[in-house]
Amino acid sequence: MGLFSFFNKELAMDLGTANSIVIHNDQIVVDQPSIVAIDKQANKIAAVGVDAKLMEGKNCSSIIETIRPLKSGVIADFEMAHHLIRELICMAGVNRSFLPPSLRMVICIPSGITNVEERAVRESAQQAGAKEIRMIYEPMAAAIGIGIDVLKPDGHMIVDIGGGTAEIAVISLGGIVCSKSIRVAGDDFNNNIVEYLRSRHNIVIGERTAEDVKKQVGSALPDLGADAPPDFPTLGRDLMTGLPKEVVLSYKEISHALHPSIQRIEQAILETLADTPPELAADIYRTGIYLAGGGSLLRGLDVRISDKTQLTVHIADDPLHAVARGTAIALKHFNEFQFLIK
């Protein structure tokens, strides 16, 4: 068995728009931003992950180009996605042997993915060295990662807010009964902040700065009470003078900036609830809504969704890694969850 396992490796991968996570032997071995930096003069990969993200917005475009291969949860640049997946596999350390192992992978995909987009993910993994590839929908993986017994005849609603998509699904008896996938998520929150500062403060900021603003003073509610974060000084370029400028932002301002995107997520949740069969709707009334993904960490989001739906809202214990851990569990118990994996 030891020799067999040496030549056969298994990886669970959450290939996300913002971050990619790889689990091997029940351990998170890779947690990196989904970004690739290309040295255009040497025509080679300059960096992947954290090192590439440090270059974003600070590089000379004629020398170094930073590329995000995934947009809205799906592959937008096939060649760069191939490089990203290959580097993630190398970072996981499964190919560090004289004879490359036979690699089996389970990869998360959005529930609203098209056949063409699914084929692009599969072919990218194959080119990166995977021999056997299975797919699992993100809401199902999130439910398993949260600890829900998806095989029981109980209805559960999962809302997974990642970097590129928000996945809303009602799950029962090991299947997705109804779902909605909208391309509104963490990246849109960043864009909301960039546009707000441009229109309200006449200041231009980059995506990395917008991400910092979201983490420091991001809020779904205009009143957080005692949990309110302190104001956050933000640096950018003045549109009028072209000079560097600092503005101090409050969470109330950012809640106003994020309102349009959060409203669209709320509407998608309401539409999914409207499509839910009555018996499962009764279950959801008792069990509530479960939030996963990095977007669920936005301050006050659980309270706002609860007020909108009049349901209890739970945030996963480890929302950033819930999807990846669910994928790893499905891979580990392959025979039990085989019907969940495409």
C-alpha positions as CSV (number, residue, x, y, z in Angstrom):
1,M,0.0,0.0,0.0
2,G,2.9,2.3,0.8
3,L,4.5,1.8,-2.6
4,F,1.1,2.3,-4.3
5,S,0.5,5.6,-2.4
6,F,4.0,6.8,-3.4
7,F,3.1,6.6,-7.1
8,N,-0.5,7.8,-6.6
9,K,-1.1,11.3,-5.2
10,E,-4.4,13.1,-4.5
11,L,-5.0,16.8,-4.4
12,A,-8.1,18.9,-3.7
13,M,-8.0,22.3,-5.2
14,D,-10.2,25.3,-4.7
15,L,-9.2,27.3,-7.9
16,G,-10.6,30.7,-6.9
17,T,-10.7,34.1,-8.7
18,A,-8.8,35.8,-5.8
19,N,-7.0,32.9,-4.1
20,S,-6.3,29.3,-4.8
21,I,-6.0,26.6,-2.1
22,V,-4.5,23.1,-2.4
23,I,-5.0,20.4,0.2
24,H,-2.9,17.2,0.3
25,N,-3.1,14.6,3.0
26,D,-5.8,16.7,4.8
27,Q,-3.3,19.6,5.1
28,I,-3.5,23.0,3.4
29,V,-0.2,23.0,1.5
30,V,-0.8,25.9,-0.8
31,D,-2.8,29.1,-0.1
32,Q,-1.8,31.7,-2.7
33,P,-3.3,34.6,-4.7
34,S,-4.5,33.5,-8.2
35,I,-2.1,35.7,-10.1
36,V,0.8,35.1,-12.5
37,A,3.6,37.6,-13.3
38,I,5.2,37.3,-16.8
39,D,8.7,38.5,-17.7
40,K,7.8,39.8,-21.2
41,Q,11.5,40.4,-22.2
42,A,12.6,36.9,-21.2
43,N,9.2,35.4,-22.1
44,K,8.9,33.3,-19.0
45,I,7.1,33.1,-15.7
46,A,8.5,35.7,-13.2
47,A,6.4,34.8,-10.2
48,V,3.2,33.2,-9.1
49,G,1.0,33.8,-6.1
50,V,2.1,36.1,-3.3
51,D,5.3,37.3,-5.1
52,A,3.3,38.1,-8.2
53,K,0.7,40.0,-6.2
54,L,3.4,42.2,-4.7
55,M,4.3,43.3,-8.3
56,E,0.6,44.1,-9.2
57,G,0.1,47.8,-9.8
58,K,3.8,48.5,-9.3
59,N,5.4,47.0,-12.4
60,C,6.5,48.4,-15.7
61,S,4.0,46.9,-18.1
62,S,6.6,46.6,-20.9
63,I,8.8,44.4,-18.7
64,I,6.6,42.6,-16.2
65,E,2.9,41.9,-16.7
66,T,0.7,40.6,-14.0
67,I,-2.3,38.5,-15.0
68,R,-5.3,37.0,-13.2
69,P,-6.1,33.9,-15.2
70,L,-9.6,33.6,-13.6
71,K,-12.4,36.1,-13.8
72,S,-15.8,35.6,-12.2
73,G,-14.9,32.2,-11.1
74,V,-13.9,30.8,-14.5
75,I,-10.8,30.7,-16.7
76,A,-10.4,33.8,-18.8
77,D,-6.8,33.1,-19.9
78,F,-6.2,29.4,-20.7
79,E,-2.4,29.6,-21.1
80,M,-1.9,31.5,-17.8
81,A,-4.4,29.2,-16.0
82,H,-2.2,26.2,-17.1
83,H,0.9,27.9,-15.7
84,L,-1.0,28.8,-12.5
85,I,-2.3,25.2,-11.9
86,R,1.1,23.7,-12.7
87,E,2.9,26.0,-10.3
88,L,0.3,25.3,-7.6
89,I,0.9,21.6,-8.0
90,C,4.7,22.2,-7.8
91,M,4.2,24.2,-4.6
92,A,2.2,21.3,-3.1
93,G,5.4,19.2,-3.5
94,V,3.8,16.1,-5.0
95,N,6.1,16.0,-8.0
96,R,9.3,16.0,-6.0
97,S,10.4,12.5,-7.0
98,F,12.4,10.8,-9.8
99,L,9.2,9.4,-11.3
100,P,6.3,11.8,-11.3
101,P,3.3,10.3,-9.5
102,S,-0.1,9.5,-11.0
103,L,-2.1,12.6,-9.9
104,R,-5.8,12.5,-9.1
105,M,-7.5,15.8,-8.5
106,V,-10.8,17.2,-7.4
107,I,-11.4,20.8,-8.4
108,C,-14.2,23.2,-7.3
109,I,-16.3,24.8,-10.0
110,P,-19.1,27.4,-9.8
111,S,-22.6,26.0,-10.1
112,G,-23.4,28.3,-13.0
113,I,-20.4,27.3,-15.1
114,T,-20.9,26.5,-18.8
115,N,-19.7,23.3,-20.5
116,V,-17.0,25.3,-22.3
117,E,-15.7,26.9,-19.1
118,E,-15.8,23.5,-17.4
119,R,-13.8,22.0,-20.2
120,A,-11.2,24.8,-19.9
121,V,-10.7,23.9,-16.2
122,R,-10.3,20.2,-17.0
123,E,-7.9,20.7,-19.9
124,S,-5.8,23.2,-17.8
125,A,-5.4,20.6,-15.0
126,Q,-4.6,17.9,-17.6
127,Q,-1.8,20.0,-19.1
128,A,-0.5,20.7,-15.6
129,G,0.0,16.9,-15.1
130,A,-3.2,15.6,-13.6
131,K,-4.2,12.1,-14.8
132,E,-7.7,11.8,-13.3
133,I,-9.8,14.9,-12.7
134,R,-13.2,15.3,-11.1
135,M,-15.3,18.4,-10.4
136,I,-17.5,19.4,-7.5
137,Y,-19.8,22.4,-7.4
138,E,-18.7,25.0,-4.9
139,P,-21.9,25.3,-2.8
140,M,-21.8,21.5,-2.3
141,A,-18.1,21.6,-1.3
142,A,-18.8,24.5,1.0
143,A,-21.7,22.6,2.7
144,I,-19.4,19.6,3.3
145,G,-16.6,21.8,4.5
146,I,-18.9,23.6,7.0
147,G,-19.9,20.2,8.5
148,I,-23.4,19.7,7.1
149,D,-24.4,16.1,6.4
150,V,-25.5,16.7,2.8
151,L,-26.7,13.1,2.4
152,K,-29.6,13.5,4.8
153,P,-33.1,14.5,3.5
154,D,-32.9,17.9,5.3
155,G,-32.8,21.2,3.4
156,H,-29.9,23.6,3.9
157,M,-29.2,26.9,2.1
158,I,-25.6,27.8,1.4
159,V,-24.3,31.2,0.3
160,D,-20.7,31.1,-0.8
161,I,-19.3,34.6,-1.6
162,G,-15.9,34.3,-3.2
163,G,-13.8,36.7,-5.2
164,G,-15.6,36.3,-8.5
165,T,-19.0,34.8,-7.9
166,A,-21.6,34.4,-5.2
167,E,-23.1,30.9,-5.2
168,I,-26.5,30.4,-3.6
169,A,-27.8,26.8,-3.3
170,V,-30.4,24.7,-1.5
171,I,-29.0,21.3,-0.8
172,S,-30.8,18.1,0.2
173,L,-30.2,14.3,-0.2
174,G,-26.7,14.9,-1.7
175,G,-27.9,17.1,-4.5
176,I,-28.5,20.8,-5.4
177,V,-32.2,21.3,-5.5
178,C,-32.1,24.9,-6.7
179,S,-29.3,27.3,-7.1
180,K,-28.3,30.7,-8.4
181,S,-24.8,31.8,-9.4
182,I,-24.2,35.5,-9.8
183,R,-21.0,37.2,-10.8
184,V,-21.0,39.6,-7.9
185,A,-18.6,39.1,-5.1
186,G,-15.3,40.3,-3.5
187,D,-13.9,41.8,-6.7
188,D,-17.0,43.8,-7.2
189,F,-16.8,45.1,-3.7
190,N,-13.3,46.3,-4.5
191,N,-14.5,48.0,-7.7
192,N,-17.3,49.7,-5.8
193,I,-14.7,51.2,-3.4
194,V,-12.5,52.4,-6.3
195,E,-15.5,54.0,-8.1
196,Y,-16.8,55.6,-4.9
197,L,-13.4,57.2,-4.1
198,R,-13.1,58.4,-7.7
199,S,-16.6,60.1,-7.7
200,R,-16.8,61.3,-4.1
201,H,-13.2,62.2,-3.2
202,N,-11.6,62.7,-6.7
203,I,-8.9,60.2,-5.8
204,V,-7.7,57.2,-7.8
205,I,-6.6,54.0,-5.9
206,G,-5.5,50.6,-7.1
207,E,-7.0,47.2,-6.5
208,R,-4.7,46.3,-3.7
209,T,-5.5,49.5,-1.8
210,A,-9.2,48.9,-2.3
211,E,-8.8,45.4,-0.8
212,D,-7.1,47.0,2.2
213,V,-9.9,49.5,2.6
214,K,-12.5,46.6,2.4
215,K,-10.7,44.7,5.1
216,Q,-10.1,47.7,7.4
217,V,-13.4,49.5,7.2
218,G,-15.6,47.4,4.9
219,S,-19.2,47.1,6.2
220,A,-22.6,46.0,4.9
221,L,-24.4,48.1,7.5
222,P,-24.2,51.9,8.1
223,D,-24.4,51.4,11.8
224,L,-22.2,48.8,13.5
225,G,-22.6,50.2,17.0
226,A,-19.8,49.2,19.4
227,D,-18.2,46.9,16.7
228,A,-17.4,49.9,14.5
229,P,-13.8,49.9,13.2
230,P,-11.7,53.1,13.4
231,D,-11.4,55.4,10.4
232,F,-8.8,54.3,7.9
233,P,-6.4,56.8,6.2
234,T,-6.1,55.9,2.5
235,L,-3.5,57.1,0.0
236,G,-4.0,57.6,-3.7
237,R,-3.6,60.0,-6.6
238,D,-5.6,63.2,-6.8
239,L,-7.5,63.4,-10.1
240,M,-7.3,67.2,-10.3
241,T,-3.7,67.8,-9.4
242,G,-2.1,64.4,-10.2
243,L,-0.3,64.6,-6.8
244,P,-0.4,61.9,-4.0
245,K,-3.3,62.5,-1.6
246,E,-4.6,61.1,1.6
247,V,-8.3,60.7,2.6
248,V,-9.7,59.3,5.8
249,L,-12.5,56.8,5.2
250,S,-15.2,55.7,7.6
251,Y,-17.0,52.4,7.6
252,K,-20.3,54.3,7.0
253,E,-18.9,55.6,3.7
254,I,-17.8,52.2,2.5
255,S,-21.2,50.7,3.5
256,H,-22.8,53.2,1.1
257,A,-20.3,52.3,-1.6
258,L,-20.9,48.5,-1.3
259,H,-24.7,48.8,-1.1
260,P,-25.4,48.1,-4.9
261,S,-23.4,44.8,-4.9
262,I,-24.8,43.6,-1.6
263,Q,-28.3,44.4,-2.8
264,R,-27.8,42.1,-5.8
265,I,-26.6,39.3,-3.5
266,E,-29.7,39.8,-1.3
267,Q,-32.0,39.7,-4.4
268,A,-30.4,36.4,-5.6
269,I,-30.9,34.9,-2.1
270,L,-34.6,35.9,-2.2
271,E,-35.1,34.5,-5.7
272,T,-33.5,31.2,-4.7
273,L,-35.8,31.0,-1.6
274,A,-38.8,31.7,-3.9
275,D,-37.8,28.7,-6.0
276,T,-37.3,26.4,-3.0
277,P,-39.9,23.5,-2.6
278,P,-42.2,24.1,0.5
279,E,-40.9,21.2,2.5
280,L,-37.3,22.3,2.1
281,A,-38.3,25.9,2.8
282,A,-39.6,24.7,6.2
283,D,-36.2,23.1,6.9
284,I,-34.4,26.3,6.0
285,Y,-36.7,28.2,8.4
286,R,-35.4,25.9,11.2
287,T,-31.8,25.6,10.2
288,G,-31.2,29.1,8.7
289,I,-28.7,30.2,6.0
290,Y,-25.0,29.4,6.1
291,L,-22.4,31.8,4.8
292,A,-19.0,30.8,3.4
293,G,-16.2,32.3,1.4
294,G,-14.1,35.4,2.0
295,G,-17.0,37.8,1.3
296,S,-18.9,36.4,4.3
297,L,-16.3,38.1,6.5
298,L,-17.7,41.6,5.6
299,R,-18.8,43.3,8.7
300,G,-22.5,43.1,9.3
301,L,-23.3,41.1,6.3
302,D,-24.9,38.3,8.3
303,V,-27.1,40.8,10.2
304,R,-28.2,42.5,6.9
305,I,-29.1,39.2,5.2
306,S,-30.9,38.1,8.4
307,D,-32.9,41.3,8.4
308,K,-33.8,40.9,4.7
309,T,-34.9,37.3,4.9
310,Q,-36.1,37.1,8.5
311,L,-34.0,33.9,8.9
312,T,-31.1,33.0,11.1
313,V,-27.7,33.4,9.4
314,H,-24.6,31.4,10.4
315,I,-21.1,32.2,9.3
316,A,-18.8,29.2,8.8
317,D,-16.1,28.7,11.4
318,D,-13.4,29.0,8.7
319,P,-15.2,30.6,5.8
320,L,-12.0,31.2,3.7
321,H,-11.2,27.5,3.6
322,A,-14.6,25.9,3.8
323,V,-14.8,25.1,0.1
324,A,-11.3,23.7,-0.1
325,R,-11.8,21.5,3.0
326,G,-15.1,20.2,1.6
327,T,-13.4,19.3,-1.6
328,A,-10.7,17.4,0.4
329,I,-13.4,15.5,2.3
330,A,-15.1,14.5,-0.9
331,L,-11.8,13.3,-2.3
332,K,-10.9,11.4,0.9
333,H,-14.3,9.7,1.0
334,F,-14.4,9.2,-2.7
335,N,-16.7,6.1,-2.6
336,E,-19.2,7.8,-0.3
337,F,-19.3,11.1,-2.2
338,Q,-18.7,9.7,-5.7
339,F,-22.1,10.8,-6.9
340,L,-21.3,14.4,-5.9
341,I,-18.2,14.6,-8.2
342,K,-18.6,15.1,-11.9
